[in-house]
Amino acid sequence: MTGAPELGFYTLGGHVENPRVLLDEGRLAERLGFGTAFLSERFSVKEAASLTGAMGAVTETMRVATAATNHNTRHPAVTAAWATTMHRLTGGRFTLGLGRGLAPQLQAFGLPPVTTAQLEDFIGLMRRLWRGETVVDHDGPAGRYPRLRLDPTFDEDVTIGLTAFGPATLALAGRAADMVVLHTYFPDETVQRCVKSVRTAAEQAGRDPAAVQVWSCYATVPDTLDEETRLRRTIARLATYLQVYGDLLVRTNAWDPAALQRFRDDPVVAGLSGWADIVATRDEIEHIAGVLPEAWTEAAATGSAQECARRVRAQLDLGVDGVIMHCSTPAELEPVIGAYVAGG
């Protein structure tokens, strides 16, 4: 099958118990023609350094990217060495993708909320270490470090990515990163605005605006899956995002805050014992579907493989460089990517 380097997928989506699934997903995805495998990190059996190493080892051409890991859960020297190792292990196919993380989880770990200044400072440290510099008496937003050094012979060009929501992170991506991953359930208008924000920030920083790749993260759930699975990966997944960071998502998309409050006040939603896409029953998900505004769930590719492929292709018309076909596995996406490559 002809490759589609502009398409990506998330491996080990959601809650998993057996990380070895990644091995088969990577092999199949590369065979199908996906350009990039993205890995999200959870502090269970989804530790990013281990998973990226495994994905790099079982693939030959596909890029491997974290989207995302946290900058403050590892020492900067550890992260820089991991990224350099992956860069050389994969022949330059690795992207260190960073994100702000979940504030409640970081607080529980005893870590402060992540700021834009911290991320920018950390990116600067990574670039310097990859150039073989010795960083002495660093005292900045990312922390105080008496001496940081990897290897003075290093001259590594490791790609850095950011997952971005708000204007501050989008602007940071434009001036300091190589790639940005947007969030799922962004309407077309939001995607276009985010692309413009990144390109403008890059230009203002004296960079080539086209040098920063922008990836749409687009829920792609074909009708070859059973109905309950489709509901869980669309309605329940969006409900989970609203549980975790509803205010930010609603503000970013210019949605009605009153609708978010109705969602939160709904007795079924309020009675859930955890994240909706994990604990909600089918009846509860169907109820939540009636609570959410229909327009909120439209930013997804659903229907036949051909219709999903058409909607994925339409994302590229919004100005993004790539589309992550989120919420489904490579095996489930095989008919979609087949239709996409065939021009569907």
Helices and strands as residue ranges (DSSP letters): E 4-10, H 21-32, E 34-39, H 48-58, E 63-66, H 76-89, E 94-98, H 103-108, H 116-130, E 135-140, E 143-148, E 159-163, H 167-176, E 179-181, H 188-204, G 209-211, E 213-222, H 227-233, H 235-253, H 257-265, H 267-270, H 276-279, H 282-291, G 294-297, E 301-303, H 305-316, E 322-326, H 330-341
